[in-house]
Every structure is written in C-alpha cells, then in structure tokens.
C-alpha cells in the first residue's frame, strides 16, 4: 500500500494561497469520495510549513485524478521557499489515525 509524507515551506506571502488550493482539493475529494484513499494536510505553527500524509490502496494514487490537485501542483514551486520533498513511510503503530 503506497504511503508518503510530503513536506515543504511556502514563502510567507503564499501560505494562505497555498491553504486555499489545498482546501479546494479536499472539497473535490469530499465530492468524489475515492475508495481506498486517505489523505491529510497539516499546516505547522510556523504558518509556512505544510505536511501532507497520503495512504492509497491503489497505485497510482487516486489523488492524481483530482482536478483541484492538478491546479494545486501547477504553481507549487513558485509558492515555495523550500520545495516539496516526498518520502515513503512504514507505519510502526497508530491509534485511530488511519481509521482502521
């Protein structure tokens, strides 16, 4: 099951625009409800660092079919002070985090 954590820092002037684009992704996900896919986005207390955590039962991930995600990705490098870095991960343990 593909799982990844993506982390990046926006420039201070782009943090809210980035958050709005992320909200649009979630609005579309709530409308389309892709099966076998879990996704969360966190904005850290420095207000410019974002962390996305994705878990998919399919490869490629259904997020790639989300139009709003394509719009989010289109300008990501211009919004960032530090570009996105993705890392795969293995869950060691969790409590209700992934909604087993």
Long-range contacts (C-beta under 8 A, 24 or more apart in sequence): 1-55, 1-56, 1-57, 2-54, 2-55, 2-56, 2-59, 2-61, 2-88, 3-53, 3-54, 3-55, 3-56, 3-88, 3-89, 3-90, 3-91, 4-53, 4-54, 4-86, 4-87, 4-88, 4-89, 5-51, 5-52, 5-53, 5-86, 5-87, 5-89, 6-51, 6-52, 6-53, 6-54, 6-84, 6-85, 6-86, 6-87, 7-49, 7-50, 7-51, 7-52, 7-84, 7-85, 8-49, 8-50, 8-76, 8-80, 8-82, 8-83, 8-84, 8-85, 9-46, 9-48, 9-49, 9-50, 9-80, 9-81, 9-82, 10-48, 10-49, 10-50, 10-79, 10-80, 10-81, 11-48, 11-79, 11-80, 11-81, 12-47, 12-48, 14-78, 14-79, 14-80, 15-43, 15-47, 15-48, 17-79, 18-50, 18-76, 18-79, 19-43, 19-50, 21-68, 21-71, 21-72, 22-50, 22-72, 24-68, 24-71, 24-72, 25-63, 25-66, 25-68, 25-69, 25-72, 27-68, 28-66, 28-67, 28-68, 28-69, 29-66, 32-65, 32-66, 34-62, 34-63, 34-65, 34-66, 35-62, 36-62, 37-61, 37-62, 37-63, 38-98, 38-99, 39-63, 48-81, 55-98
